[in-house]
Amino acid sequence: MEVKIGVQHAPREITLESGQSAEEVERLVAEALGGKSQVLTLEDNHGRKVLVPSDRLAYVELGEPTARRVGFGAA
């Protein structure tokens, strides 16, 4: 699933492909915004972690799960 994160005072958004479910990402964002966690931590498909301080979150956009495309005709 594609996740876009807007960070306050940053010119670009953070975009990552995550293997986490939409419900799990939504729960983590709610915990960060609710004060249960000081940092929003998400993991991408390659095992890298993205850490964003919860007080700097501007928005989080969840995309639809994407199927992996294979071949030259995949567009």
GIFENNOR-V322261 format. One record per backbone hydrogen bond with DSSP energy under -0.5 kcal/mol. CO is the residue of the C=O (numbers start at 1). NH is the residue of the N-H. E is the energy in kcal/mol with one decimal. If there is no record, write none. Layout:
co:CO nh:NH e:E
co:CO nh:NH e:E
This chain:
co:1 nh:18 e:-3.2
co:2 nh:63 e:-3.3
co:3 nh:16 e:-2.3
co:4 nh:61 e:-3.3
co:5 nh:14 e:-2.9
co:6 nh:58 e:-3.2
co:6 nh:59 e:-1.2
co:7 nh:10 e:-1.5
co:13 nh:15 e:-0.5
co:14 nh:5 e:-3.0
co:16 nh:3 e:-2.8
co:16 nh:18 e:-0.6
co:17 nh:45 e:-2.2
co:21 nh:25 e:-2.3
co:22 nh:26 e:-2.5
co:23 nh:27 e:-2.1
co:24 nh:28 e:-2.3
co:25 nh:29 e:-2.3
co:26 nh:30 e:-2.4
co:27 nh:31 e:-2.3
co:28 nh:32 e:-2.0
co:29 nh:33 e:-2.6
co:30 nh:34 e:-2.1
co:31 nh:36 e:-1.7
co:31 nh:37 e:-1.4
co:32 nh:35 e:-0.7
co:38 nh:54 e:-2.6
co:39 nh:41 e:-0.6
co:40 nh:42 e:-0.5
co:40 nh:52 e:-2.3
co:42 nh:50 e:-3.3
co:44 nh:47 e:-1.7
co:48 nh:44 e:-2.8
co:49 nh:51 e:-0.5
co:50 nh:42 e:-2.3
co:52 nh:40 e:-3.3
co:53 nh:56 e:-2.0
co:54 nh:57 e:-0.9
co:56 nh:8 e:-3.1
co:59 nh:6 e:-2.9
co:60 nh:62 e:-0.5
co:61 nh:4 e:-2.6
co:61 nh:63 e:-0.5
co:64 nh:2 e:-0.7
